Amino acid sequence: MKRMKELILSPEEIYYIGKVSGGKYLDYDYIAAMQDIGKRGKIKAQEILDGLERKGYAEEDFLGNLEVEPACTEMLQPVYQGMYESELILREESGASVHYKFHHMENRITSVECRAQEYRVRAQDKKEIEKMLYSLLEEDVHTEEREAYIAIDQAERSIILKGTHIGKDTCLYFYAEKGGSFYEIAPEQKKKRYFAWLKRMSFVSRQKRF
C-alpha cells in the first residue's frame, strides 16, 4: 500500500471518499462547504474520481476502473468512523483565521486544517498536535491566573474550542487574547456571544449519515 504523509482535498472529495468507503457519518461542516450542492443535487462521481487521480489519490484497477487509493481511505477513516471530534478556531484582529478539526478513533487522530476549498489532512499523534498548537501562542503568553476585564472589541485574537462525542453533547469554550493574556468570556455574555459566533462561523455540531 502506498504511504502518504498528507492529503490535500476539497470538501466534495472528502464527502465522496466517505461515501464509497463505507463511512458511517460526516461532520456537517464539510457538507456545508461544498460548492453548488443545492444546484447540482448530487456529486458527480466521475468528476471527483478524475480529480483524485490527478492528485495521485486514485488509480485504475485491473479492469480499468478508477478506485480510491487504500492509503487515502485509511488516513481518512477516523473522519468517518471516529466517535470523538475536537476543533479549534483562532481568529486574528486582522481577520486572518486558523481552523483545525481533530477526528479521534481509538488510538488514532486525523487532523484537518480547514481552508476555503482546500483541506490539508494528516495522521498525527497527541505530541505532534500539542507542538503545533503551542506554535500558535505568542512567546510572552502569561500563565498567571487572575481576574481582569477587557471589552470584546479590544481582543487581539479570539479562540473557540469545541469537543463533540458523536450522538451526545457538545462542549464549547470561548476565549479572547490581548497582550499575551487569555480572558474567558464573562458569564452574562457567554450565551449571547456563543450563538453569535455559531451563526457567523456555521459552527453547528451535526453529522450526516451516508
C-alpha positions in Angstrom: 0.0 0.0 0.0 1.3 3.4 -1.0 2.3 5.6 2.0 1.0 9.2 2.2 2.1 11.9 4.6 -0.7 14.2 3.9 -3.7 14.7 1.6 -5.0 17.9 0.1 -8.7 17.5 -0.6 -11.8 19.5 -1.4 -15.0 19.1 0.7 -16.6 17.3 -2.3 -13.7 14.8 -2.3 -13.9 14.2 1.4 -17.6 13.5 1.0 -17.2 11.2 -1.9 -14.4 9.1 -0.3 -16.6 8.6 2.8 -19.5 7.5 0.7 -17.6 4.9 -1.3 -15.5 3.6 1.6 -18.5 2.8 3.8 -18.2 5.7 6.2 -20.8 6.0 9.0 -21.2 9.8 9.2 -19.6 13.1 8.3 -19.4 16.4 10.2 -21.9 18.6 8.5 -19.3 21.4 8.2 -17.7 19.6 5.3 -21.0 19.3 3.5 -21.9 22.9 4.1 -18.5 23.9 2.5 -19.3 22.0 -0.8 -19.8 24.3 -3.8 -23.1 24.4 -5.6 -24.5 21.5 -3.7 -28.0 22.9 -4.0 -27.8 23.4 -7.7 -26.2 20.2 -8.7 -28.3 18.0 -6.5 -25.6 15.3 -6.2 -21.9 14.9 -6.6 -20.7 13.7 -10.0 -18.7 10.6 -9.1 -16.5 10.5 -12.3 -15.6 14.2 -11.9 -14.4 13.6 -8.4 -12.5 10.4 -9.3 -10.7 12.2 -12.1 -9.6 14.9 -9.7 -8.4 12.4 -7.2 -6.4 10.6 -9.9 -4.7 13.8 -10.9 -3.6 14.2 -7.3 -2.4 10.6 -7.1 -5.1 9.6 -4.7 -6.9 7.2 -7.1 -5.7 4.7 -9.7 -7.1 2.2 -12.2 -7.7 -1.4 -11.1 -7.0 -4.4 -13.4 -10.4 -3.8 -15.1 -9.6 -0.2 -15.9 -11.9 1.2 -13.2 -10.7 4.1 -11.1 -10.6 3.4 -7.4 -9.5 5.5 -4.4 -6.1 4.6 -3.0 -6.3 2.4 0.1 -3.8 4.7 1.9 -6.0 7.6 1.3 -9.1 5.8 2.7 -7.0 4.6 5.7 -5.9 8.1 6.6 -9.4 9.4 6.5 -11.0 6.6 8.4 -11.2 8.5 11.8 -13.1 11.3 9.9 -15.9 8.9 9.1 -15.7 6.3 11.9 -14.3 8.2 14.9 -16.6 8.8 17.9 -15.0 12.0 19.1 -14.1 15.2 17.4 -12.3 18.3 18.7 -12.0 21.6 17.0 -10.0 24.9 17.2 -10.9 28.2 15.5 -8.5 31.1 16.1 -9.3 34.5 14.6 -6.9 37.4 14.4 -7.9 41.0 14.8 -6.8 41.5 11.2 -9.4 38.9 10.0 -6.9 36.1 9.4 -8.0 32.7 10.9 -6.8 29.2 11.7 -9.3 26.4 11.7 -8.4 22.8 12.7 -10.6 19.7 13.2 -9.2 16.6 15.0 -11.0 13.3 14.5 -10.3 10.7 17.1 -10.7 6.9 16.6 -9.3 4.6 19.3 -5.6 5.5 19.4 -5.6 7.3 16.0 -6.0 11.0 15.3 -6.6 12.6 11.9 -6.1 16.3 11.8 -7.8 18.5 9.1 -6.6 22.1 8.5 -9.7 23.8 7.0 -9.1 26.4 4.4 -11.6 27.8 1.8 -11.8 24.9 -0.6 -8.6 23.1 0.2 -8.4 20.9 3.3 -5.0 19.6 4.5 -5.4 16.1 6.1 -2.7 14.4 8.2 -2.4 11.5 10.6 -0.9 12.9 13.8 -0.3 11.8 17.4 -1.0 13.9 20.5 2.6 15.2 20.9 2.6 16.5 17.3 -0.7 18.2 17.8 0.4 19.8 21.1 3.6 21.1 19.4 1.5 22.6 16.5 -0.9 24.3 18.9 1.8 25.7 21.1 3.3 27.3 18.0 0.1 29.4 17.7 0.8 31.1 21.0 2.9 34.2 21.4 6.2 33.8 23.2 5.2 36.0 26.1 1.8 34.3 26.9 1.3 34.6 30.7 0.4 31.6 32.9 -0.7 33.6 35.9 -4.4 33.3 36.8 -6.0 36.5 37.9 -9.3 38.4 37.4 -9.3 41.2 34.8 -11.7 42.6 32.2 -11.4 43.7 28.6 -14.1 44.6 26.1 -14.7 42.1 23.4 -13.8 44.5 20.7 -10.4 45.1 22.3 -9.3 41.4 21.8 -6.4 40.8 19.5 -7.4 37.2 18.9 -10.5 35.1 19.6 -10.3 31.4 20.2 -13.1 28.8 20.1 -12.5 25.3 21.3 -15.1 22.6 20.7 -15.4 18.9 21.7 -18.1 16.6 20.5 -18.9 13.0 21.4 -20.8 11.7 18.4 -24.5 11.5 19.2 -24.0 13.2 22.6 -23.5 16.7 23.9 -21.0 19.3 22.5 -18.8 21.4 24.8 -17.8 24.9 23.7 -15.2 27.3 25.2 -14.7 30.9 24.1 -11.6 32.9 24.9 -10.1 36.3 24.0 -6.4 37.2 23.9 -4.9 40.6 24.5 -1.2 41.4 25.3 -0.3 37.8 25.7 -3.1 37.1 28.3 -6.2 35.0 27.7 -9.6 36.0 29.0 -12.6 33.8 29.4 -15.8 35.5 28.3 -18.0 36.8 31.2 -20.9 34.5 32.2 -23.6 37.1 31.3 -22.1 37.4 27.8 -21.4 33.8 27.2 -24.7 32.6 25.8 -25.2 35.6 23.6 -21.6 35.5 22.2 -21.7 31.8 21.6 -24.8 32.0 19.5 -23.5 34.9 17.5 -20.2 33.0 16.8 -22.1 29.8 16.0 -24.2 31.7 13.4 -21.2 33.6 12.0 -18.9 30.5 11.7 -21.6 28.0 10.7 -20.2 26.2 13.7 -23.0 23.6 14.1 -22.5 20.2 15.7 -24.2 18.0 13.2 -23.2 14.8 11.4 -24.7 13.4 8.2 -25.0 9.7 7.8 -24.0 8.3 4.4 
